[in-house]
Amino acid sequence: MSTETQPRTDRDTPTTGDRLVRVGVVVFFVGALATLVTVAPLFLDVHPFPSYAYLICMLMGVGFLIAGAGVLLTIAEQRRAARG
């Protein structure tokens, strides 16, 4: 078995768009987890969380927008590279 390493290509290096997608996914999952935690008291018949807890659930939408912006930025970078 050979231990040679493959040469790095431009596709192996993460771009700004790739980083935005990763951050967006993390923010989305934090918002999804907050949504599950916030909705749980409704099914468990306990006192609901204060209203600011519901604002944390909005991170789901924010993460979706960040990831979408990352995808659009990646598309723009790839088009720019294809033209040049």
N, C-alpha and C positions, 0 to 999 in steps of 0.2 A: 504494500500500500504506500502510495507516495504522500509525502508531507508538504508538497508544494502548495503555495497559496495562490489563489486566483487573483489576477490583477483587478483592482477596484475600478469600476466604471462610474460614469456620472449618475447612473440610475441607483447606485448603491448609497450615495450620499443623500441624506434627507434634506429636502428643500424646506423653505418657509411654509409652503402649503401643507407639506406632510406633517410638520410640527403642529400646525393649527388643527389639522384633523385629529391628531393624537390628543391634544389638549381638549378639543371639543368633545371627544368620546369620554374622556375622564369626567369633565364637567357634566355631561349628560347622565352618566351613571351615578354621580353624586346626587343629582336632582331626582333620578328615578328611585334611588334608595330613600331619599327624603320623602318622596311621595308615598312609598310603601309604609314608612314609619308614621307619616301623618294620617294616612287613611286607616291604619290598624285600630286606633281607638274607636272608630265608628263601628267596627265589627266586634270589638271586645267589650263593648258596653262600659267604657270608662270615660272620664272627662276628656274632651278634645284638647288638643294643643292650642296655645295662643295663636293669634292671627299671624304673627311674624314667622311662625314655623311654616305657614303656607307659602310665604314668600320664597323660602329656600327651595320649594318645589319648582319655582320658575327657572331654576338652573337647568332643568331639563330642556326647556326651549332655548335658553342661552347657549347651551352646549351644542344643540342642533344647528343654531345659526353660526357658531364658530366653526364647526366642522364643515358646514356648507361653504363658508367663506374660504376655508382651506382648499376645498375641492376646486372652487372657481379659480383660486390663485394658482393651483397646480396646473389647471388647464391652460391658463394664460401663459405660464412659464414654458410649458411644453410647446405651445404654438409659437412662442417667441424663439425657442430653440430650433424648431423645425424650419422657420423662415430664414434663420441666420446661419 
